[in-house]
Amino acid sequence: MTVDPELAQLRASIDNLDAALIYLLAERFKQTRKVGELKARTSLPAADPGRETEQIARLRSLAADADLDPVFAEKLLAFIVAEVIRHHEAIAQQTR
């Protein structure tokens, strides 16, 4: 089956963006791992509700500026933060 050239081009662009998202998430998790290690060394809790509230407000604003649904952005951040907290808890367990 022949794919419309415009569709193929759009899909290739989406594939590139997906790859960029994966690499950006990997970099983000490298940084959050460092945060988790620091928190474990200094006996700080894995979660920081104040920081999370600030981040939600900041990302909702960025999403609105980028013409992205702020509710979606908040859900995505919540998913990422939950994973970060899980990692931080695991790091704290390893250092005990």
Helices and strands as residue ranges (DSSP letters): H 5-41, H 49-65, H 70-95
